Amino acid sequence: MKSLLLILSLVFFSSNAIIAQSVSLNPDSRMWVDGTSTVHDWTLDVEKVNGRLFLKGEVVDSLRFVVPVSSMKSGKGGMDDKVFEALKHKSHPTITIFAKNVTFTEGYGSASADVTIAGVKRTVPVSVVRTTQGNVVSYTGKVDLKMSDFRVSPPTAMFGAIKAGNEITLRFDLKSNVR
């Protein structure tokens, strides 16, 4: 009887270890924010993306990543300051994305993502492409959003003469050593 209990315990804990596995994103994971304005299109390069993949066996079940607002850079300090202010970075210093219900078929996937910007959370659909090169797996995709859906007023400059558009696109290339 003790042997049977020991075997059942090992099977139970082994299966839970597989379900509970999480892996950090590689430091070369990238993200960009694209938008428009009355003058020109613009892109913010996200210099720091921190996150984890949560796996069931070797299959991605969900993903959580955090972007410090202060790591979003345009190369133009004045624009960066306007973006930080619009995103309410003092009271909400991060953007979080939690993708759940991830499914893949032959490298193409979809998920439902909870995106939190400036303290406001919205659930949006996300399409993802998974590719493998060597032992690195990349998950790439984009999400179209409206700033107003997150109660963010598009930034302005020069006393309102230059206005950012309401629509933005979050593009991502998240990398891990997990297949």
C-alpha positions, -999 to +999 in steps of 0.1 A: +000+000+000+028+024+009+045+017-025+012+024-043+008+057-025+045+066-032+040+059-069+007+079-071+024+108-053+053+108-077+030+107-107+008+136-092+038+158-084+055+151-117+025+160-137+020+192-117+057+201-123+051+199-160+019+221-158+035+247-135+067+253-156+075+289-165+104+303-185+118+338-187+118+357-220+152+362-235+167+397-230+167+403-268+129+402-268+116+434-284+085+456-287+076+487-306+047+512-305+038+527-338+015+557-343+007+587-364+005+625-360-006+655-380+031+658-390+045+623-394+043+587-384+064+577-353+077+547-336+087+542-299+114+515-293+107+496-261+142+491-246+131+467-218+106+439-220+104+416-190+082+385-190+075+348-186+060+321-206+038+296-187+038+261-202+017+230-201+043+204-210+061+220-240+031+240-251+027+277-243-005+282-222-001+318-213+024+347-213+028+377-191+051+406-199+057+440-184+070+471-201+083+500-181+069+532-196+102+549-191+119+524-214+099+536-244+121+558-265+116+577-298+150+593-300+134+626-294+134+636-258+105+661-261+083+635-276+092+609-250+083+633-222+049+639-239+043+602-242+053+596-206+029+623-195+000+610-216+005+574-203+004+588-167+038+571-160+041+586-125+011+568-112+012+539-137+049+532-145+043+500-164+022+486-192+013+449-186+001+423-211-012+389-200-021+366-229-042+336-221-061+310-240-031+306-263-036+281-291-013+272-320-018+254-353+013+248-374+031+280-361+001+303-362-016+311-329-042+333-313-048+344-278-069+367-257-048+394-240-055+416-210-037+448-218-033+474-190-022+509-200-024+539-176-042+517-151-070+507-175-074+471-185-090+459-218-092+424-233-081+422-270-076+394-295-040+388-306-026+368-335+008+353-331+033+336-354+058+311-338+091+304-355+121+284-344+157+291-352+182+268-335+171+266-299+154+300-299+116+303-304+102+337-315+066+348-310+058+377-332+027+397-338+009+430-334-021+444-316-040+475-329-053+497-300-069+531-295-054+553-268-089+566-259-100+530-250-074+533-221-085+568-211-053+582-226-054+615-244-032+614-275-002+636-269+001+671-285+029+695-291+034+731-300+002+743-282-019+716-300-007+723-335+008+688-336-015+660-325-008+623-323-035+600-338-057+579-315-047+546-331-015+528-321+000+494-329+020+474-304+044+451-324+063+424-306+091+398-311+093+378-279+120+352-277+126+322-254+145+289-254+113+269-252+097+251-280 
